[in-house]
């Protein structure tokens, strides 16, 4: 039962409850008026009777996340990179703002205000939990809506655990995530990709870029390749390459906190006092395991690259340490992601004539080109890119290009405004030497039924 006591000019509701460990405890809440105290007394008695009373708990948001991370990491078998990214997001974007708040006091309004604050927070303000001094230019670059959506998704999951643990009755996290209004990633068309490839002189960078452009590979997948992954005799001599590993650098702490079964091999670190390691691990998703077909130029470049590796090992006089990877330094050690990024940035600086895109932008360019070449066959391209769903490919990688849209406008103009009588004219016979432009002219002159049949046969 609960009781009311007057204390000075206020009223306290006193009650007895049983905590999570079955121990009897006494609690009280103070109100300004007797009416408020009476209403609370009735509510407390009802909650105690039907078992819905919320046991007072002082757990803060930071403490909740500290308990939640190892459970979530173990349950979903986080990769080291996921662990590092998640803990950094907690320490840099959540704890400095709402980490001190008791979770039982957090309201939906508080989190909506928190999201608004994040939208005005400059990128890089917090690094490793410490506030940094930013330049005037840096202060104008704010967190993206996508980053805030990540924070929202994290809090939504963490607070759902708090409900399951009976720490709160209802999650305060807003139902709708902040809207994303990010700009589309810049990509290259096929002519720019080929022109750029022809200017790269670094053989390792040339091969890495070529692999990304033709096979839509991620940087980690490229560096994770081993000679045994290539079968030059497969597909009637065309050759295939198997993607089943990825190489990345990760924090040593993250390695200790995550599922060891995700990691195939940890490379010995050559840097004294290093807090990170190069690892060879399972790919990003199950669909990331895939077999891809080589083009003839890519096949020839891979053969030449393997010969180059043999020569370097033979000329090293015993100082060569073969790491087993396809991409190796002249001493046999693996090429780290930061080295590949450095080579690519140096090349990009030397060639400002090409629109500036990051290395991952090559994968986006490749996927978009493949979609155009396949006539929009998302399932076929998904098999090459290794996305978990065709929807992910469609939403993230189906970039709009001007050339296909211009061709579409030309087709509309050629067909929409034609006189009805001319649409029934027979298609003129060719001379046996049909060109691409000639084929387009023939299609434009076809009657509607003929065009529909032609399209059906084309995409069958």
N, C-alpha and C positions, 0 to 999 in steps of 0.2 A: 504494500500500500504506500501511497504518497501523502505527504503532509505539507502544509503551508506555514511558514514562520515569517513574522515581520522583523526586519532588521533595519532599524533606523527609518529612512523614508522609502525603503524598498521591501520587496516580498520575495522570499526564497521558497522554491519547491524542493523538498527533500524526498529521496526515495532510495530503496535498496534494490540492487540488481546483482546478477551473477556474471562474472567476466568470462572471457574465452577459456580460462583454465578451471572454471567451476568454483571460483572463489567468491564469496559474498563481498560486495563492495557497496559503499554509500556514495551517492551523488547528489548534487544540488545545482539548481539554476536560478538566477536572480532576475526579477522583473521590476519595472518601475511602478506598475499598478497592480492592485489586488485582482482585478478582472483578468489581466493577462496571466497571472499566476494560477488562478482557478482554471482557466482554459487549458493551461499546460498540465496541470495536475490531472485533469480528466483524461487528457491524451496519453500521459505517461502510464496511468493505471490501465488503460485499455491496451497499450502496447505491451506492457509487462504481462498482462493476462493472456493475450493471444500470441505471444512470442515474437512480436515484430519490433521490440524495443531495440534501438541502436545503441550498442555499448559504446560509451565515450572512449575515443581513441585519439591520441595526439600525433599519430603518424603523419609526417609531412610528405609533400609531393616528391621531394628528393629521396626520402627514405623508402617510399613506395617503389620508385623506379630502381633503387638499389636492390630491392628484393626481387623485383620483376625480371630484370635483365638476365640473371643466371638461369632462371626457370624457363624463360622464353628461348634463350640461346640453346639450352639442352633439348627442349621439346622440339624445336624446328631445325636443330643441327645447323646452327649458323656457321657460315664460312668466316674465317678470320677477318676478312674485309668488311663483312656485314657487322660483326661485333665492333670493330673499330669505328665504323661510320655511326652506328647507333649510340655508342657511349660518347662519342664526340658531340653528337647532336644534343644529347642530354646535358652534358657538362657546359656546352657553349651557348645553347639556345633556350634551354628550359630552366635549369637550376638557377642561373643568375637572375631570373625574373620571377618565377613562382615556386622555386624549390623550397622556400621557407614556409609556405602556406600549409596548414593542416588540411588534409584531404577532406575532412568532414565539414570544413568551412568553405571549400571551393564551390562557387556557383557558376552556372553557365555564362552569366554576364562577365564574370572574372576572366574566363577563358576567351570570350569574344574580344574583350579589351586587350588581352595578352596577344592575340593574333594581330590586332591592329598595331600594337607596339612593335611586333616583329616586322610588320610590313614597312615600318619606318626605321628599321635597324640596318646600318651599313654592313655590307659583307666584310667579314674578317675582323669585326669589332672584338670578338672573343676568340682567342686561340689558346687551346689547352687550358681553358677556364680563366685566363687572364685577359684583362681589358688592354687593348692595344691602341697606340696613337696612330691615327690614320691621316693620310694626306687629304687635301681638299678634293682631289679627283676620286679617291677611294670613298670619301664620305657621301658622294653622290650616287654610289652604286649600292642599292638596297637588296635585301634578301628577296629572292624570287617567290612567287606564289607557290611554285612547285615545292620549294623548301618548307614553306609554312604548311603545306598539305602533308608533308612527311611528318612534321611535328604533330599535326592533328591526328594522323593515323596511329602514331606511337602512343599518344595520350589516350586515344579511344580504346586501344587494346589494354593498356596498363590499368585504366580505371575500371574496365570490365572485370579484371582480376580482383580489384578492390571490392567490387560488388560480390563476387563469388566467395571472397574471404570474409564476408559480413562486416567489412570495415565501413561501408556506406550502403545505403539502400538503393540509390539510383546514381548512375554516372552523370556528372555535370558537363561532359564533353558535348558540344553542339552537334546536332544530328548531321548537319550539312558542313562539308569541308569548305575552306576558302576556295573561291574560284580561281582557276589558272588562266592567265591572259598572256602567257609567254609567247615570244616571237618564234616563228619557224626557223629551224636551224638552217644555216647556209650550206648549200651543197654544190657540187660541180656536175655539169653534164658530161656525156661520154667524150666529147671532143676536148674539153678541158682536162679530163682525167688522163687521156692519152698524151696530150701535149705536156702535162706536168711530169708524167712518168718518164718521158724522153729526156727530161733535163736533169734527172737525178743521177749523180755520178757515184755516190757511195753504194757499193754493191749490196751490202746488207740492207740498207734503207730501201734501195730499188726493189729488192725481192719482197720485203715486208709490205711496201706500198702496193706492189703488183698483186700480192695475195689478198690484200684488203679490197682492192678495186674489183678483182675478178670473182672472188669467193665470198665477199662480204664478211670477212673475219674480224673479230675483235683483236686488239693489240695483244692481250693475254693469251688468246688462242694461237696467234701467230708465234709468239715466243715460246709457247708450250709444245710446239711441234718437235717430233723426233724423226730421224731418218726412217725408222721402221713404220712410221705412219703413212709413208708414200708407197703406193703400188703402181709402178710404171707400166706393168703389163695388163692391168685391169681394164675393163670396158673396151676390149678389142684393141688394146694398145694406146688408148687415149690417156689412161692413167687416172688414178683416184688418190685422194688424200683423206685420211680419217681424223676427225676432230673429237678428241676424247679427254683432253687435259687442258689446263690453263696455267700460265705462270704469272705470279704476282708477288709484289713485296708487301709484307704485312708486319705489324708490330709484334714483338716477342710476347708481350702481355696477352694480346689477342689469341696467339697460338696456344697459350696455356689455358685460356678460358673456353676454347671452342672444341668441337668434336674432332678428335684426332683422325677418325676414319675418313674425313674429308680431304686429308693431305696425303699425297703419295710420297713426297720426298722434300726434305729441307736441305737446301744447298749450304755448305759451309760458308760462313760470312768471312770475307777477307778484310773487313774494316774493323780495326780495333775499337772496342767500346760501343759497337753498333747496337741499337735497340730494336732493329728490324732484321728480317731474314727474307731471302728469296725462297718461295715455295712452289712446288708443282702440285696442283690439287685437281679435284674433280671439277668439271665445267659448271657453268652457272646454273643450268637447269637440265632435266633429263632430256629435253628436246635438243639441247646443245650438242649431244652426242650424235654425229652425223657423218656421212661419207659424201664427199664432193668430187665433181668431175673437173679435170684439168683442161685448160686450153693448150694448144700446141706450143705457143710462145712461152707460157708459164711452165710447161713440162720441160722445155729445153733449158730454161733458166735454172730450174731446180737441179737438173742433171749437171749443169756447169757449176752450180754452187757446191754440190757434193764433191766434185772433183777438186775444187778450190780448198775445201776442208781437208781432203786427203793430202794435198801438197803442203798445206800449213803444218799438219801434224808430222809429216815426214821431214820437214825442214827444221823442226823445233829442237832437235838434238836432246830428246828426253825431258825437255822443260814444258812440254805440252800436257795439259791436264784436261782430257776429254770429258766434258760434263754430260755428254750423251744427247745434248739438244741439237736441233737443226741450226739454230742461230747461236753462233759462238764467236767470242772474241778471238784475235789471233793467237792467244795463249790457251785456247780451249775452254775458257770459263764461259758461263751463260751470259747472254745479252740481257741486261735488266731493263724493265719498262722505262725507267728514267733515262737510260742511255738512248733507247729508241726515240723517246720524246725529244731529247736534246738534238739528235741528228735531224729529226723532222723540223724542229723550230729553226735550226741553222739553215736548212735548205729553204724554208719558207722566207726567211730574212733575205736570202740571196736572190729570191725570185718574187719580188713584189708585184709582178705583172699578173699573178694568179690571185683570185679572191681568197682572203685569209680564212681557212677553215682548220679546225683541230683534226688530229689524226682520226678520231672516231667519226668525223664527218665523212671520211672516205667510205666507211661502212654504210652510212646513210646514202651517199651518192650511188654506191654500188647497188643497194637494195632498190632504190628508185629506178635506176636504169634497167634492172632485171624485171621490175614490174612492167615497165614500158615495153620491153622486148618480148615479154611473155603474154602481152595483151591483157594484163591484169590478173594473171593466174596466181592468186595469193597463196594457195596451198603449195604450188611448186616452188615459189620463192621462199616461203616459210621453211621448206625443207633445206634450202641453202643457208638461210640466215640463222636457223636454229632457235627461232622465237617459240615461246611456249604456246602461243595462240596466234592465229591469223589476224585477230583483232588488234593485238599488240603491234604487229607489222603494219597494219592499215593505219592505226592512229599515230604511230611514232615515225615510221619510215616512208610512208607514201607521200613524199614531198611533191608539191606542185611545181611543174616546169613550164616555161613560156612556150617552148617549141611545140609540144603536143597540143596546147590550147590554141595556138595560132593555126595549126593544121586543122583542128576541129572547126574553127571559125571559117576557114576556107571551104571545108566540106559543106558546112551549113549554107554558106553563101552560094555555092555551086548548085545545091539541090533545092533549097527552100524557095528561091525566086524563079525557078525554071517554069516556063509556060507549060501548062498541062498537056498540050498537044505534043510538045517536044519530048515529054517523058516517055512516050510510047514508041519513039523512033527506035529502030533496031540498032544494036551496038555494032559499030563498024568493025570489019575484020582487020586483023593486024597483018604485018608482013612477015611474021615469024620471028622477028627480033624485038621482043617486048622489053622495054625498059621500065624502071620503077615509076618514072614520070608518066610513061605511057599507060601503065597499069592504073595509076590514079585517075588519068583522064577517062579510061574505060569505065571505071567505077562510077565516076561522076555522071556519065552518060547513061548508065543503066536505069531501067524502069524500077520503081519501088519494089516490086516483087522480086526482081533480079538481085537487087542490093540485099534484100533480106535473106535470100537463099545463099548469096555469096558470103554474107556475115556468118550464117549458120555453118557453112562448110569450113570457113576460116577458123572458127573457134571450137569445132567439133573435136 
